[in-house]
Amino acid sequence: MQTSGNALAIGPETQLFVDDELVGAKQGVVRTLHPARKMEQPVLVPDRPWEGRRIYIYGSVHYDAGARLFRMWYNTRLGRGQQGRAPDLRSRTGDIILYATSEDGINWIKPSLGRHEFDGSRANNILLFDKHSPTVTVDADAPPDQRFKLACWDWAEGRNGYWVAHSADGLSWREYEGNPVLVGDDEILESVSVARHPHTAEYFAFHRRWGAVRGHVRRLVAVATSRDFTAWDSHGVCLSPDEQDDAWTQDEGQRTEFYGMAGFAYGGQFLAFLPVFDVIKDARGEPGMPASVAADGSTGLHAPAAISESGKEIDQAPWDGPIAVQLAHSRDGLTWQRFEDRSPIIARGEPGSFDAGCILCSADRPVVHGDEVWHYYTAVNTMHGGPMPPKTISIGRAGWRLDGFVSLDAGHFGGVVETVLLHAAGGRLFVNADAGGGRLEIEVLTAEGAPLAGYTRDDCQTVQTDSVRQTVVWKGNSRLPAGQPVHLRFHLRDASLYSFRIDGTDAA
């Protein structure tokens, strides 16, 4: 039994059951992954000349509560040879960062920003040229001119790293001194997402690295941290495919890679949406493949797979295979674990659907809106190496109930979940649970494990609703005892427990 001296301190943020960090004991329950509910059609498609045939949410979506507006930073890739259409475009990839807004998160407007010329007109939503994978962080405590922070891959010649900048409005960007950061030598890293620790305010950059794993050079995930967004300390690779990931392979060249990672702070921990790429075919070096995508004798990773030596787009990437998104989790942002159930949390769609082939990548974090969580992802209707056309790349939206990624479930015979000893400010206990067809009671235990007088199971008002925000009441008392560490013991029957929260304030 824990003693009061080693109680786990928690704040008022949501506490999930993705792992057993908070669980001291459990019996008669199973942990269940809840795949996202997806909209049947994309919410954003490439329908502007400067978007070409593909758009990606290697980017960010934020909800501006003051303006009641969703804001999206996303990007496209036109390919080489487009400089004549856009005087400010320099890189061979034709990567462009774009901007869109929405009042409902479904119907999006691509505003005319007037910032850059394309095909002789400035009536477009272009923000930046030659940049990829824009992750935008809003820092309410920063000086006004640095309220928005941007990190993205920079294709400018000689930089070969990530570009960081700041803005007062999320539209006009000024780069920090010292670019590029997280320099990648000769690697093309591209993908990055940035999260901020809710307590320490430290920034975490989850970015792509290439590395050799069990005889194959693969896409991996690395992490770096920063206090000021400009000086970054690399902590190396934090996730790489294991033998279980490769269990499906049959041919020598097949393997599993991680296409990137959207890591974000959620409640009392970090979560991540991890795009898992099952490479069923690697055509680099095969006859007929352009030199720009052929193996070069070292890593073969130096050129974008979508550009040919003639300057035209290649309609087929050399890597082929499906991509779906799995769940990963961390308590410190540095050490990561895969969720025990490796089935997709964002699955590919049915054959013929807009996301049938790949969930290629996704926004750097989800949006919590009301009682739901929304997440925007890049959808591909073919596998990664499908020819374009018919390949289409668009942006879809996935969703869950609030905190609805994982639950602990009990059936008719009931189950019990008991937390480790917790030290929290006294306040109201809220549970997110589906007990609409069953029941849930919560008792409070002392550090020694004895039921606390007035907070026993019999004192608890039974929860028999499906609610993301249910106040727990014991004989009319809705506040936990203050000043002492306690265990919480949840008794479930035909019920699912998603999360709990202890709020020491008077507000719900």
C-alpha positions as CSV (number, residue, x, y, z in Angstrom):
1,M,0.0,0.0,0.0
2,Q,1.3,3.4,-0.9
3,T,1.9,6.0,1.8
4,S,1.0,9.6,1.8
5,G,4.6,10.5,1.1
6,N,4.6,8.9,-2.3
7,A,1.1,10.0,-3.5
8,L,0.9,10.9,-7.2
9,A,0.2,14.6,-7.6
10,I,-2.4,15.4,-10.2
11,G,-3.9,18.7,-11.3
12,P,-7.4,19.7,-12.5
13,E,-6.7,18.4,-16.0
14,T,-8.4,15.3,-17.5
15,Q,-7.0,11.9,-16.4
16,L,-7.2,9.2,-19.0
17,F,-6.9,5.4,-18.8
18,V,-4.7,4.9,-21.8
19,D,-2.1,3.2,-19.6
20,D,-1.9,2.0,-16.0
21,E,0.0,5.0,-14.6
22,L,-3.0,5.9,-12.5
23,V,-4.2,2.4,-11.9
24,G,-3.3,0.6,-8.7
25,A,-5.5,-2.4,-9.2
26,K,-8.3,-3.5,-11.6
27,Q,-10.5,-6.5,-11.9
28,G,-13.2,-7.6,-14.3
29,V,-12.5,-4.8,-16.8
30,V,-11.0,-4.6,-20.2
31,R,-9.2,-1.7,-21.9
32,T,-10.9,-0.8,-25.2
33,L,-9.6,1.3,-28.1
34,H,-12.3,3.5,-29.8
35,P,-11.6,4.1,-33.5
36,A,-12.5,7.5,-34.8
37,R,-15.9,8.2,-36.5
38,K,-15.1,9.8,-39.8
39,M,-17.1,12.0,-42.1
40,E,-18.1,10.3,-45.3
41,Q,-16.6,13.0,-47.6
42,P,-13.5,15.2,-47.3
43,V,-13.9,18.6,-45.8
44,L,-11.2,20.2,-48.0
45,V,-10.2,19.2,-51.6
46,P,-7.7,20.7,-54.1
47,D,-9.8,23.0,-56.2
48,R,-7.6,25.9,-56.9
49,P,-4.9,26.2,-59.6
50,W,-2.1,26.8,-57.0
51,E,-3.2,23.6,-55.1
52,G,-2.5,21.3,-58.0
53,R,-3.9,17.8,-57.4
54,R,-3.2,17.4,-53.7
55,I,-3.5,19.1,-50.4
56,Y,-2.1,17.9,-47.1
57,I,-2.9,18.7,-43.4
58,Y,0.8,18.4,-42.5
59,G,-0.3,21.4,-40.5
60,S,-2.5,22.8,-37.7
61,V,-6.1,23.6,-37.0
62,H,-7.0,26.0,-34.1
63,Y,-10.3,27.2,-32.9
64,D,-10.3,31.0,-32.2
65,A,-13.0,31.3,-29.5
66,G,-13.1,35.1,-29.7
67,A,-13.7,35.1,-33.4
68,R,-15.7,31.9,-33.3
69,L,-13.7,30.7,-36.2
70,F,-11.6,27.6,-37.1
71,R,-8.3,28.4,-38.6
72,M,-6.3,26.0,-40.7
73,W,-2.7,26.0,-42.0
74,Y,-2.2,23.4,-44.6
75,N,0.0,22.8,-47.6
76,T,0.3,21.6,-51.2
77,R,3.1,20.3,-53.5
78,L,3.0,21.4,-57.1
79,G,6.3,19.8,-58.2
80,R,9.2,21.2,-60.2
81,G,8.9,23.7,-63.0
82,Q,6.2,25.9,-61.5
83,Q,8.5,29.0,-60.9
84,G,7.1,30.8,-64.0
85,R,3.7,30.8,-62.4
86,A,4.8,32.2,-59.0
87,P,7.8,34.7,-59.0
88,D,8.4,34.0,-55.2
89,L,8.6,30.2,-55.7
90,R,12.2,28.9,-55.6
91,S,12.4,25.3,-54.5
92,R,12.1,22.3,-56.9
93,T,9.3,20.7,-54.9
94,G,6.8,23.5,-55.3
95,D,5.7,23.3,-51.7
96,I,3.3,26.0,-50.6
97,I,1.7,26.8,-47.2
98,L,-1.9,27.8,-47.5
99,Y,-4.6,29.1,-45.1
100,A,-8.3,28.5,-44.7
101,T,-11.1,29.3,-42.2
102,S,-14.4,27.8,-41.2
103,E,-17.3,28.7,-38.9
104,D,-18.4,25.1,-38.3
105,G,-15.2,23.0,-38.9
106,I,-16.8,21.4,-42.0
107,N,-17.3,24.1,-44.6
108,W,-14.1,25.9,-45.3
109,I,-13.3,29.2,-47.0
110,K,-10.0,29.8,-48.8
111,P,-9.7,33.6,-48.4
112,S,-8.0,35.9,-50.8
113,L,-5.0,37.1,-48.9
114,G,-3.3,39.2,-51.6
115,R,0.2,38.3,-50.3
116,H,1.8,36.4,-53.3
117,E,1.3,36.3,-57.0
118,F,0.3,33.2,-58.8
119,D,-0.6,33.1,-62.5
120,G,-0.5,36.8,-62.5
121,S,-3.0,37.3,-59.7
122,R,-2.7,37.9,-55.9
123,A,-6.3,36.6,-55.3
124,N,-5.3,33.5,-53.5
125,N,-4.8,32.0,-50.0
126,I,-1.0,31.5,-50.3
127,L,1.0,32.3,-47.1
128,L,4.5,31.0,-47.7
129,F,6.5,29.4,-50.5
130,D,9.1,26.6,-50.3
131,K,7.9,25.4,-46.9
132,H,6.4,22.1,-45.8
133,S,4.7,20.6,-42.8
134,P,3.6,23.9,-41.0
135,T,2.9,23.4,-37.3
136,V,1.4,26.5,-35.7
137,T,1.5,27.0,-31.9
138,V,-0.5,29.7,-30.1
139,D,1.2,31.2,-27.1
140,A,-1.2,33.4,-25.2
141,D,1.6,34.5,-22.7
142,A,4.1,35.6,-25.4
143,P,4.6,39.3,-26.5
144,P,1.9,40.2,-29.1
145,D,4.3,39.9,-32.0
146,Q,5.1,36.3,-31.0
147,R,1.7,35.0,-30.1
148,F,1.8,32.6,-33.0
149,K,4.9,30.4,-33.6
150,L,5.5,28.4,-36.7
151,A,7.9,25.5,-37.4
152,C,8.2,23.9,-40.8
153,W,10.6,22.1,-43.1
154,D,12.5,24.6,-45.3
155,W,13.3,23.7,-48.9
156,A,15.5,26.7,-49.5
157,E,18.8,25.7,-51.0
158,G,21.5,25.2,-48.4
159,R,19.2,25.3,-45.4
160,N,18.3,21.6,-45.1
161,G,16.5,21.9,-41.8
162,Y,13.4,23.3,-40.0
163,W,12.4,27.0,-40.2
164,V,11.0,28.7,-37.2
165,A,9.1,32.0,-37.3
166,H,6.7,34.2,-35.2
167,S,3.6,36.2,-36.0
168,A,1.1,38.5,-34.3
169,D,-1.9,37.2,-36.4
170,G,-0.8,33.9,-37.8
171,L,-0.6,35.4,-41.3
172,S,2.4,37.7,-41.5
173,W,5.5,35.7,-40.4
174,R,9.0,36.9,-39.4
175,E,11.7,34.3,-39.0
176,Y,13.7,33.9,-35.8
177,E,17.5,34.3,-36.0
178,G,19.5,31.1,-36.2
179,N,17.5,29.3,-38.9
180,P,17.6,26.5,-39.8
181,V,17.1,24.5,-36.6
182,L,17.2,20.7,-36.1
183,V,19.5,20.5,-39.1
184,G,19.3,17.1,-40.8
185,D,22.6,16.9,-42.7
186,D,21.7,15.3,-46.0
187,E,18.4,13.8,-44.9
188,I,15.0,15.0,-46.2
189,L,13.0,15.1,-42.9
190,E,10.0,17.2,-43.9
191,S,7.5,16.1,-41.3
192,V,7.3,17.9,-37.9
193,S,4.7,18.6,-35.3
194,V,5.2,20.7,-32.2
195,A,3.5,20.3,-28.8
196,R,3.9,22.4,-25.6
197,H,4.0,20.9,-22.1
198,P,1.0,22.4,-20.2
199,H,3.0,22.8,-17.0
200,T,6.6,23.5,-17.9
201,A,5.8,25.4,-21.2
202,E,8.6,23.5,-22.9
203,Y,8.3,22.8,-26.6
204,F,8.5,19.3,-28.0
205,A,9.2,18.8,-31.7
206,F,8.4,15.3,-33.0
207,H,10.1,15.0,-36.4
208,R,11.0,12.4,-39.0
209,R,14.4,10.7,-39.0
210,W,15.7,8.0,-41.2
211,G,17.6,5.1,-39.6
212,A,18.6,1.5,-40.1
213,V,16.4,-1.0,-38.3
214,R,16.8,-4.7,-38.8
215,G,18.5,-4.3,-42.1
216,H,16.3,-1.6,-43.6
217,V,16.6,2.2,-43.8
218,R,13.2,3.4,-42.5
219,R,11.3,6.5,-41.5
220,L,11.4,6.8,-37.7
221,V,10.2,9.4,-35.2
222,A,12.6,11.6,-33.2
223,V,12.0,14.2,-30.5
224,A,13.7,17.5,-29.6
225,T,12.9,20.1,-26.9
226,S,13.2,23.8,-26.6
227,R,12.5,26.5,-24.0
228,D,12.4,29.4,-26.4
229,F,11.5,27.8,-29.8
230,T,14.8,28.7,-31.3
231,A,17.5,26.6,-29.5
232,W,16.6,22.9,-29.7
233,D,18.1,19.9,-27.9
234,S,17.8,16.7,-29.8
235,H,16.9,13.5,-27.8
236,G,17.2,11.2,-30.7
237,V,14.8,8.6,-32.0
238,C,11.8,8.0,-29.7
239,L,9.8,5.5,-31.7
240,S,10.9,2.9,-34.2
241,P,9.1,-0.2,-35.7
242,D,9.6,-3.4,-33.7
243,E,9.4,-7.0,-34.7
244,Q,5.6,-7.1,-34.2
245,D,5.3,-4.4,-36.8
246,D,7.2,-6.5,-39.4
247,A,5.3,-9.7,-38.6
248,W,3.2,-9.3,-41.8
249,T,6.1,-9.2,-44.2
250,Q,6.7,-11.9,-46.7
251,D,9.3,-10.6,-49.1
252,E,12.9,-9.4,-48.3
253,G,12.2,-5.7,-49.2
254,Q,9.0,-5.3,-47.2
255,R,9.0,-3.5,-43.9
256,T,7.0,-1.1,-41.6
257,E,7.9,2.5,-41.2
258,F,6.4,5.5,-39.3
259,Y,5.4,8.2,-41.7
260,G,5.6,10.9,-39.0
261,M,3.8,11.5,-35.7
262,A,1.3,14.0,-34.4
263,G,2.3,14.2,-30.8
264,F,0.2,16.5,-28.5
265,A,-0.5,17.2,-24.8
266,Y,-3.9,15.9,-23.7
267,G,-5.1,16.0,-20.1
268,G,-2.3,14.8,-17.8
269,Q,-0.1,13.2,-20.5
270,F,1.0,13.2,-24.1
271,L,-0.8,11.3,-26.8
272,A,0.2,10.7,-30.5
273,F,-1.5,9.7,-33.7
274,L,1.2,7.6,-35.5
275,P,0.8,6.9,-39.2
276,V,2.1,3.3,-39.7
277,F,3.3,2.6,-43.2
278,D,3.4,-1.0,-44.4
279,V,5.8,-0.8,-47.3
280,I,4.9,-3.7,-49.6
281,K,7.0,-2.5,-52.5
282,D,10.1,-0.3,-52.8
283,A,10.8,0.4,-56.5
284,R,13.9,2.6,-56.0
285,G,16.7,1.3,-58.2
286,E,14.4,-0.7,-60.5
287,P,14.7,-0.3,-64.3
288,G,12.6,2.6,-65.5
289,M,12.6,4.6,-62.3
290,P,14.0,8.2,-62.7
291,A,17.4,8.9,-61.3
292,S,15.9,11.3,-58.7
293,V,14.2,8.5,-56.9
294,A,16.7,5.7,-57.4
295,A,18.9,4.3,-54.7
296,D,22.1,6.4,-54.8
297,G,24.5,3.9,-53.1
298,S,24.1,5.3,-49.7
299,T,20.6,6.1,-48.3
300,G,18.8,6.9,-51.5
301,L,16.9,9.5,-49.6
302,H,18.1,12.8,-51.1
303,A,15.4,13.7,-53.6
304,P,11.6,14.0,-53.3
305,A,10.0,11.0,-54.8
306,A,7.4,13.1,-56.6
307,I,9.9,14.9,-58.9
308,S,11.6,13.6,-62.0
309,E,14.8,14.8,-63.6
310,S,12.9,16.4,-66.5
311,G,11.1,18.7,-64.1
312,K,7.7,16.9,-64.4
313,E,5.8,15.3,-61.7
314,I,6.1,11.5,-61.4
315,D,2.6,10.1,-61.2
316,Q,3.8,7.2,-59.1
317,A,5.9,7.2,-55.9
318,P,8.5,4.5,-55.5
319,W,7.2,3.4,-52.1
320,D,3.9,1.5,-52.1
321,G,1.7,0.3,-49.4
322,P,-1.2,1.3,-47.1
323,I,-1.0,3.7,-44.1
324,A,-3.3,3.7,-41.1
325,V,-3.0,5.6,-37.8
326,Q,-2.3,4.0,-34.5
327,L,-2.3,5.4,-30.9
328,A,0.9,6.1,-28.9
329,H,1.3,7.6,-25.5
330,S,3.9,9.2,-23.1
331,R,4.0,10.7,-19.7
332,D,7.0,12.9,-20.3
333,G,7.0,13.5,-24.1
334,L,10.4,11.8,-24.4
335,T,9.7,8.1,-23.7
336,W,6.9,6.7,-25.8
337,Q,4.9,3.5,-25.8
338,R,2.6,2.0,-28.4
339,F,-0.9,1.5,-27.2
340,E,-1.5,-2.2,-26.4
341,D,-4.1,-2.6,-29.1
342,R,-2.4,-1.8,-32.4
343,S,-5.5,-1.7,-34.5
344,P,-6.1,1.7,-36.1
345,I,-7.5,4.5,-34.2
346,I,-8.0,6.2,-37.6
347,A,-8.6,3.5,-40.0
348,R,-8.5,3.5,-43.8
349,G,-11.9,3.8,-45.5
350,E,-13.8,1.2,-47.5
351,P,-12.7,0.4,-51.1
352,G,-13.6,3.3,-53.4
353,S,-13.7,5.9,-50.6
354,F,-11.6,9.1,-50.5
355,D,-9.4,7.6,-47.8
356,A,-9.3,4.0,-48.9
357,G,-5.6,3.8,-49.3
358,C,-3.8,6.0,-46.8
359,I,-4.3,8.1,-43.7
360,L,-1.0,9.8,-44.8
361,C,-0.5,12.3,-42.0
362,S,-2.6,14.5,-39.8
363,A,-2.8,17.9,-38.0
364,D,-0.3,18.4,-35.2
365,R,-3.1,18.1,-32.6
366,P,-6.8,17.6,-32.4
367,V,-9.4,20.3,-31.6
368,V,-11.5,19.9,-28.5
369,H,-14.9,21.5,-29.4
370,G,-17.7,21.3,-27.0
371,D,-18.2,17.6,-26.0
372,E,-16.3,16.3,-28.9
373,V,-12.7,15.9,-30.2
374,W,-12.1,16.6,-33.9
375,H,-9.0,15.7,-35.8
376,Y,-8.1,16.6,-39.4
377,Y,-6.1,14.1,-41.5
378,T,-4.7,13.7,-45.0
379,A,-6.7,11.2,-47.0
380,V,-5.4,9.3,-50.0
381,N,-7.8,7.1,-52.1
382,T,-5.0,4.8,-53.2
383,M,-2.0,3.2,-51.5
384,H,1.0,5.4,-51.2
385,G,2.5,4.4,-54.6
386,G,-0.8,4.7,-56.6
387,P,-0.6,6.6,-59.9
388,M,-1.9,10.2,-60.0
389,P,-4.5,10.2,-61.4
390,P,-6.6,8.4,-60.2
391,K,-4.9,9.1,-56.9
392,T,-6.5,12.1,-55.0
393,I,-5.2,13.6,-51.8
394,S,-7.6,15.6,-49.7
395,I,-8.3,16.5,-46.0
396,G,-10.9,14.6,-43.9
397,R,-12.2,14.9,-40.4
398,A,-12.3,12.3,-37.7
399,G,-14.0,12.6,-34.3
400,W,-14.6,11.1,-30.9
401,R,-16.6,11.9,-27.8
402,L,-14.7,14.1,-25.4
403,D,-11.7,12.0,-24.0
404,G,-13.1,9.1,-26.0
405,F,-10.0,7.4,-27.3
406,V,-9.8,4.6,-24.7
407,S,-12.1,3.3,-22.0
408,L,-12.1,0.7,-19.3
409,D,-15.2,-1.5,-19.7
410,A,-17.1,-3.9,-17.4
411,G,-19.8,-6.3,-18.3
412,H,-22.8,-7.7,-16.4
413,F,-20.8,-9.3,-13.7
414,G,-19.1,-6.0,-12.9
415,G,-15.6,-4.7,-12.5
416,V,-13.5,-2.6,-10.3
417,V,-10.8,0.0,-11.0
418,E,-8.8,1.5,-8.2
419,T,-6.4,4.3,-8.6
420,V,-2.9,4.7,-7.1
421,L,-2.8,7.1,-4.1
422,L,-3.6,10.5,-5.5
423,H,-2.7,13.9,-4.1
424,A,-5.1,16.5,-5.5
425,A,-6.7,19.7,-4.3
426,G,-10.1,19.0,-2.8
427,G,-12.9,19.7,-5.2
428,R,-15.6,18.1,-7.3
429,L,-15.0,14.8,-9.0
430,F,-16.2,14.6,-12.6
431,V,-16.4,11.3,-14.5
432,N,-16.7,10.7,-18.3
433,A,-18.6,7.4,-18.5
434,D,-21.2,5.6,-20.4
435,A,-23.4,4.0,-17.7
436,G,-26.6,4.5,-19.6
437,G,-27.3,0.8,-19.7
438,G,-25.7,-0.1,-16.4
439,R,-24.3,1.6,-13.3
440,L,-21.2,3.3,-11.8
441,E,-20.4,4.0,-8.1
442,I,-17.3,5.6,-6.8
443,E,-15.9,5.3,-3.3
444,V,-13.0,7.2,-1.7
445,L,-10.4,5.3,0.2
446,T,-7.8,6.5,2.7
447,A,-4.1,6.1,2.1
448,E,-4.3,2.8,4.0
449,G,-7.1,1.6,1.7
450,A,-10.1,1.9,4.1
451,P,-13.3,3.4,2.9
452,L,-13.6,7.1,4.0
453,A,-16.6,7.9,6.2
454,G,-19.2,9.6,4.1
455,Y,-17.6,8.5,0.8
456,T,-18.4,4.8,0.7
457,R,-19.9,3.0,-2.2
458,D,-23.3,3.1,-0.4
459,D,-23.0,6.8,0.1
460,C,-22.4,7.4,-3.6
461,Q,-25.3,8.5,-5.8
462,T,-25.3,5.9,-8.6
463,V,-24.3,7.2,-12.1
464,Q,-26.7,5.7,-14.7
465,T,-26.2,8.1,-17.6
466,D,-24.0,8.4,-20.6
467,S,-22.3,11.7,-20.1
468,V,-18.9,13.2,-20.7
469,R,-19.2,15.4,-17.6
470,Q,-21.0,13.8,-14.7
471,T,-20.6,15.2,-11.2
472,V,-20.1,12.6,-8.5
473,V,-22.2,13.1,-5.3
474,W,-22.0,11.3,-1.9
475,K,-25.1,11.8,0.2
476,G,-25.6,15.3,-1.1
477,N,-21.9,16.1,-0.8
478,S,-20.3,16.9,-4.2
479,R,-16.8,17.8,-3.0
480,L,-13.9,15.5,-2.2
481,P,-12.1,15.9,1.2
482,A,-9.3,18.5,1.0
483,G,-5.8,18.1,2.4
484,Q,-5.4,14.3,2.3
485,P,-4.3,11.9,-0.4
486,V,-6.9,9.3,-1.4
487,H,-7.5,6.4,-3.7
488,L,-10.6,6.4,-5.9
489,R,-12.3,3.1,-6.4
490,F,-14.7,2.8,-9.4
491,H,-17.3,0.1,-9.4
492,L,-18.7,-0.6,-12.9
493,R,-21.4,-2.8,-14.2
494,D,-22.4,-2.8,-17.9
495,A,-20.5,0.5,-18.1
496,S,-17.5,2.2,-19.7
497,L,-15.2,4.6,-17.9
498,Y,-13.3,7.1,-20.1
499,S,-11.7,9.6,-17.8
500,F,-12.1,11.5,-14.5
501,R,-11.2,15.0,-13.4
502,I,-10.9,16.6,-10.0
503,D,-11.6,20.4,-10.1
504,G,-10.7,22.4,-7.1
505,T,-12.5,25.5,-8.2
506,D,-16.2,26.3,-7.9
507,A,-16.6,26.2,-11.7
508,A,-17.6,23.0,-13.5
